[in-house]
Amino acid sequence: MKKIQISPSILSADFSQLGSEIKKLEEGGADLIHVDVMDGHFVPNLTIGPPVIKNLRKYTKLPFDVHLMISPVHDYIQNYAEAGADIITIHPEATNDLKNSINLIKKLGKKVGVSLNPKTEITMLISEIKNIDLILVMSVNPGFGGQKFMPEVLDKIKTLKNIKDENGYNYNIEVDGGINFSNSKIVLEAGADILVSGTTIFKENNGDIRSNIEKLKSI
């Protein structure tokens, strides 16, 4: 039985208590900390930048799984690497040269993630797939938390799993958007390795983070 990894999205956390919220996630059994970075341009929302990530780094030893929803992304990769990101995930639409951006992330000693929006085809990353550590499948249109899961992305997850198995690639498949107790099983069965969840982890069961993470891992 494969190990399910949970990457809670701090987008649903109490932003006035982010340090203590991250500590609770680590104590509750999280495997990574998912940090959504939005620029109000590539997606219609604004969140946090490198100085906040740098200040949060001291609160946990868990890897920072940083999802950059910014454009042009290439110019900011180094800032987030220096701030403490461990995995840097970018969108192929947000860079003029995906290969160049991937090489920069690797040069900075970080793991490479590439994200696919619901309507983004796998062909957008296929030429570089062997160089990618994580593929983030968005199961909502990025920009806001609390959206409803889009089941049409399940076929994309299955295809990525088949490509991985047939070619012996090592990338993890991460899924983000509307993940909850009722749909996490079908997402995992489709081939996901990592579940990103915000609302479910922070809000369900009266905000019992440990219980919610354990429940997601046991489904």
N, C-alpha and C positions, 0 to 999 in steps of 0.2 A: 504493500500500500504506500503510495507516494506521500511525501510530507507536504501538507498544505501550508503555504505561507500567507500571512495576513499583513497588509501594509495599510494601516489606518490613515485616512486623509485628515490632516489637521484643519482642513477647510471647515469642518463641522465642530471644531473645538471652540472653547471659550478663549477668544483672542486676548482677553485681558489677563489670562492665566496660562499662556502657552507653555511656559517652562514646566509648570506643575502638571499640565495636561499630558505633556510628552513623557514625564516621569511615570504617570499612571499607565500610559500605553506600554511602556517597557515592563513595568511590574505586572501588567495584565497579560503578558505573553505575546505582544506584537513582535513580528520578525523584522520589520522595517518601519520607517516613518515616511509617509507619503506627503510631499510638499508640493502643492499646486501653485505655480507661479503664472500669473495672468497680467497682461500689459494694457488691457483696455483697447487694444488694436487688433491683435490676432484673434482674440476672443473678447466678448463684451463684458469684461469685468476687470477689476484691479485687485491684486492681493499683495504679497510681500516680496521684498527684494533681498539682495545679498547681505546687507547689514543685519537684518532680522535673523536670517539663517545662521550667520556667524555667531550671533548672541545665543541662539538656541542650541548650538552644537555642544555646549558644556553640560546640558541637562541629560544627555543619553549617549551611550556607546553604540546604539543601534544604527545601522546604515541609513543615511538620508537618501530617500528615493525621490529625486527632484524632477518634477515634470514641468518643462519650460513651454508654456503656451505664449510665446513671445516671438515677434518678428521685426527685424531680421535677427534670428537667434544666434548666428555665428559670432557676432560681435560681443555677446554677453556670456558665452560659455566659460571663458576663463574666470570671470567674476564669480560665477556660482561654484566653480571648482575650488577657488581659493576661499570661498565662504564656508566650505565644509560638505558640499554634496559628495556622495559616494557613487550614486548612479545618476547620470544626467540624460534625461529623455527629451528628445526634440521631435518636431513634426517635419516631415520631408517638404511640406509646402512652405515652411518658414525659413528655409535656407536656399541659397542659390546653387550650392554644391554640397549634396548630402555626403559624398565621399570625403570631402575636405573637412566638413564639420565632425564626422565620425573620427577621422584621423586626429583632429585637435583634441577631442575628448580623451582618446587613448593616450595621446602624447602627455596629457595632464595627469595621467595615472588613474583615470576614472572609468567606471563601467559605462558602456554605451547602451542607451535605450532609444528606440524609435517608436513613435506613437502613430496609430492609424485611427482617424476619425471614422464614424460609422459609414460615410460614403467614400472614404479613401481606399483605393484598391491596393492589394498586396504588391502589385507590380511596381508601386512607388519605391519600395525598398528592396526588391528582389535581387538587384545587382550587388547589394552590399550585405545581404542577409547573413553571410558567413562571418561577417565582422561585428555582428550585433550581439550583445549580451542579453538584452531584454526587448521584447516587443509588447508594447502597451496597446491593447485593443480597447478603444473607447466604446462603451455601450450606451452612451448618451452623447449629445452634441456638447462639446466642452464649453465651459464658461460659468456654470452655476452648479452648486451642490443640490442634492435633494430631488433630482430628476428621475423619471421612470425608466427602468431598464428596457432596452430595445432588443427583443429576441432575435431580430434578423441578423445580428452580429455573430450568432452561434456558428453559422456556416464558415465564417472567416476564422474563428478560433479553431474549428476542426481542420480547415485547410492548412493553417500554420502548424498545427500538430502533425499532420501528415508529412509536410515538407521537412519538418524537424526530424521525424523518425526515419524517413526514407533517405535522408542525406547525412544523418549522424551529427546534426548541428546541436549546439549546447545552449541556445538561447532559452530563457524563461518566457512563458506567455503570461502576461499580467492583464487583468480585466478591471476596468474602472467605469462605474456609472450605474447607480441604482441597484447595487449589490445588496441583497438582504437574505434573510433566512429561507425564504421560499424559492428564490431562484439560484442560490449559490450552487446547489447540487448539479443543475443542468449545465452551469458554466464550467464546473470542474470536470464533469463527464465529457464535455466538448474538448477538453485538453488544457484548461488553464492551470497554471502552477501557483500563481499569486493572485489573491483577491484584494482589491482596494475597496475600502468601505469607510464612509464617514458617518452619515446619519444613523445607520444601524448600530454602529459601535458606540457612538456618543449619546444616542437618544433612547434606544430600546431598553426595556427592563429598568426603567428609572435611571438610566445612565450608568448601569453596572458594566463597566468596560471589560473587566476580566471575564465575566459571564458571557458577554456578547462575543468576545474573541474566541473563547472556548467553544461556544455553540457553532460559530462559523467553521472552526477547524474540525468539528466532529460530524458535520453533516455528510 
